[in-house]
């Protein structure tokens, strides 16, 4: 599932400008650009990607991810 930058940023807990910066730094690349130049990310890529400096903890935390989509 491809999602736009605003939703991707919300899932990662950062701003869209941070995702743009990460793209320039080659930390996280969008999978495609639309004809209009909009970035699209893959949901699995965002949920599975660890940032530089993130540490795995020995104790597992229970996490729940909620994605809200509104079509008007």
HELIX and SHEET records of a PDB file:
HELIX    1   1 UNK A    5  UNK A   12  1                                   8    
HELIX    2   2 UNK A   16  UNK A   24  1                                   9    
HELIX    3   3 UNK A   43  UNK A   48  1                                   6    
SHEET    1   A 3 UNK A   2  UNK A   4  0                                        
SHEET    2   A 3 UNK A  39  UNK A  42 -1                                        
SHEET    3   A 3 UNK A  32  UNK A  33 -1                                        
END                                                                             
